Amino acid sequence: MTPSPNTVHVAIELSSTLWLVGTRLPGADKARMHRLAAGDVTGLLALLADLRLRATARLGQAAAVAWLL
């Protein structure tokens, strides 16, 4: 499956000690992994906002965020 050209794709694995967040920006060849402390909702929201801003700057138009828990 080819990633959508204007969507940031996010997969989140939640555990009691660590949240793993896999992300792929539009046009990126590779996905990236981010680690957050379990329960760090503020950190997760900041990460998603940063990814959206970076994708929007790269695309020159608003980027969507699609996520899966």
ChimeraX attribute file (.defattr): number of C-alpha atoms within 10 A of each C-alpha:
attribute: neighborCount
match mode: 1-to-1
recipient: residues
	/A:1	3
	/A:2	4
	/A:3	13
	/A:4	13
	/A:5	13
	/A:6	19
	/A:7	21
	/A:8	24
	/A:9	19
	/A:10	20
	/A:11	15
	/A:12	17
	/A:13	12
	/A:14	15
	/A:15	11
	/A:16	8
	/A:17	9
	/A:18	14
	/A:19	19
	/A:20	16
	/A:21	21
	/A:22	17
	/A:23	23
	/A:24	19
	/A:25	25
	/A:26	20
	/A:27	15
	/A:28	13
	/A:29	8
	/A:30	9
	/A:31	11
	/A:32	12
	/A:33	13
	/A:34	12
	/A:35	14
	/A:36	16
	/A:37	15
	/A:38	14
	/A:39	14
	/A:40	12
	/A:41	12
	/A:42	9
	/A:43	13
	/A:44	19
	/A:45	11
	/A:46	12
	/A:47	16
	/A:48	18
	/A:49	13
	/A:50	12
	/A:51	20
	/A:52	19
	/A:53	15
	/A:54	16
	/A:55	24
	/A:56	19
	/A:57	12
	/A:58	15
	/A:59	15
	/A:60	10
	/A:61	11
	/A:62	14
	/A:63	21
	/A:64	16
	/A:65	17
	/A:66	12
	/A:67	15
	/A:68	10
	/A:69	8
